[in-house]
């Protein structure tokens, strides 16, 4: 099996190159529209910060969206408009950046995201919902595992939605990107959500596009089976447009997650 091809998304999406610049443009416009709080620090590093977007009135709670990019690419500035549905339903939204491989290992990124969630939780009261896409789906799934977050923060999490997550890291050791990820068997065992123990009492729904690469359908199914949680396969959606529901307050996703 060609593992590099298996995990290549852009090569199988028509017009893939147009997505990142469009995301960045729409995100910048939404940040300006909503007067977002920019670069709220959760650590000492330049990328250890998040943007916070508040709804009108008192928030129902906190929604954290963690971006993807195989732990190698992107930052918070591409994703602000994907807060639109949550904000429209009354939730405050935090969108964190984090350090990228090869400068850090995935386990360090997990720790950074835990810091980001904890810092945002200090600023916004009430229940917490987490969602993340691709590598971000891995990271929010890790937040669901025992021992990653403090009891005070973890006990507030009511729902987690890993979207097209990488839930088992072991296949990535066979890809060229592992030259930067530096995954080994020990880190895969620790950092793969399918091998972790999820905290009880959190409603987990794994979300994936029907038109995604077969390995991402597998990764989503593996997590749902390992955790005994719901799996939703979004018809007609590929790896890049599966997250569009986050920008649509009227989507079935929004009504399910932010009700």
N, C-alpha and C positions, 0 to 999 in steps of 0.2 A: 504493500500500500504506500502511495506517495503522501506522506503525512503533511508536507508543506502545502500541497494542493488541497488536501482535505480541509485544512483550516484557512484557506484563502477565500475571503469573502468578496472583496472588491472585484476580483477577476470574473465573478459570476453574476454581477449586478450591473445592469445597463445604466450608463451614465454615472457610475460610482464616483468618479473624480469631482462631480459637481456637488456632491453632498456636503463635504466639510466647509467649503466657502459659503454655501447657502445657510448651513447651520450657524456659522459665525456671524453672518449678517443679520439673520433673524434673532439670534441671541442678543446681539448688541442693541438692536431696536427695542426688544422687550425689556432689557435692563434699564434703558433710558426711560421708557414709558412708565415703569413701575418704581423708579427711584430706588433701585436696589442698593443695599449696603454692601460695599465692595471690599474684598480682601480682609475679611474678619479673620484674625490670626487664631490658629489652634495649636501652633508650634512655632519654633524659631526659624525654620527654613523658609526660603522665599516662596516655595510652592505650598507650604503648610498653611493654607487659608481657604476660606469659602466665601461665596456671595450669599447673602440672605435677602429673600424677597418676602415681604409681608402682605397679607391681604388687608382689605379695609376692615376696621374693627378688630376685636380680639380674636386671635387665631384659635381654631378648634384644636390645634396641636401642631406638631412638626413633621414635615415630610422631607426626607433626605434623598437626593438622587445622586448616585455615584456613576460617573462616566466610564466608558470602556476605552479600547484601543490597545488590547493585549498588554496592558501595564507598561507600554512603550511609547504611547502617543497621546496627544490632546491634553487639554486642561479645562477648567471650569467655564472658560469664556465661550465655548462652543454650544452650551446646552441650556442657557437661561430660559429660552422660550418653552422648554419642556417642563417648566414649572407652571405653565399657564392653567392647566386643568386643576391642579391642586390648589393654586391661589384662588381660582374662581369658586372653588368649593369651600373656601375659608381656611385653608391651611397655610402656615408659613413654610417656606421652602429654603433649604440649605443645599448649595451645590459646591462640593469641595474639589479642589485640586489636590494632588499628591505627587510625591517624587516618583520618577520613572526609572525603570531598568534601562541600562545596566548600572545606573548609579546606586540603586538599592535593590534588594531582593523582594520577592513578593511578600514574604513574611513581614518585612518592614513596612510595606505599603498597607497591609492589613492593620498593623498597629497604628499607622497614621490615620486611616479612616476611622478607627475606633476613637482616636483623639478628636477627630472632626465631629463625629456624632455626639460625643460627650460634651464638647464645647457648645455646639448648637443647642443641645438639650438644656444647658445652663441658661440660655437666652430665651427659650420658648417653653412655656409650660404645657402640660397635657400629654396625651398619647403621642407615640412616635410611629410613623410608617416609613419603611425603607424600600427603595427600589434602585436597581442598578442594571446596566446593560452590558452584556458580554463580559469583559473582565470586571466591570462594575457589578454584574450579576454575581460573579464569584465573590466579590468583596462584601456585598450585603448578605449573601448566604453565610459567609464567615461571621458576620456580626450576630447571626442567629445562633451560633454554636456556643456551647457552654465555655465560660472562662475568658471570652474575648472582651466583653464589655463589663463594667462594674454592675453589681446587682441593682444599684439605684437607677442606672440608665436602662439596663436590659429589661427590668420589670415594667418599664413604660412602653416597650415595643408591642404593638398589637398586631401588626401585619407587615410581612416582608414579601416583595415580589421580585425575584431574580428573573430578569428578562434575557433570554438567550444566553444563559450563564455558561461559563466554563467551570463545571462542577467537579471534574476529575482531571487533575493537572498531569497525571502520569503520561498520557499520550504526547503532551507537549515536549517531553524530553527527547522525542524522536524528530522534532522539527528544527529547522535552521535557526529559528528565533531563540532557541534555547542557548545559543551563544551569548545572547544578552540577558535572558531570564536567569540563566545559571541554576536551573532547577536540578535537584538531585532527589534520590528516592526518599530521603528523610524529610525534606521540605514538602514533597508531594504528599506524603502520608499526613503531615500536620496541616497542610493548607488546602487539601481537597475536601470540599464540603461533603461529598458523598461518603467520606470516611469519618466525618465528624458526627457529634451528637447534638442535635438541635434542642434548643431550650423549649420546654413544654409551655403551652398556652399561647403560642404565637401562630397566627393564621398565615401559612405560607402557600402562595400560588406561584408556580413556575410558568412563565409566559414565553412562547417561542413562535416564530413565524413558520407557516406551513411550507414556504418556498425557500427556507434556509438550507445551507449545506447539510448533508446527511449527518455529519458529526455533531452539528449543533442540535439537531433533533435528538440524537443519541444523548448528548450531554444533558439536555433538559429532561429527557425521560429517566436517565440514570438518577438524577437528583430526586425527582418525584417518587421514584420507586424506593430509593434508599430512605427517604424521609416519610413516605406514606402520605404525601401531600398532593394537592390538586395540580393538574397539568392542563394548561389551556394552549391550544394550537390555533394561532390566528390565521385564517384563510387568506391566501393571496399576498402574504407579507414576507419580505426577505429580511436579511440581517440589518439593513440600514433603515428601512421604513417601519419596522415593527414597533419602534418607539414613538411613532407619530401620535398614538393614542394619548400620550402624556401632554400633548399640546392642544387636545380637543376636550373641552369641558363636557361635551355631550356624548363622548365615547362610552361604550359599555365598560371599558376599563375604568374610566373616571367614576362612573356611577357605582361600580363594584368596590373600588379601593377607597374612595373619599366620601362615601355615603355617611 
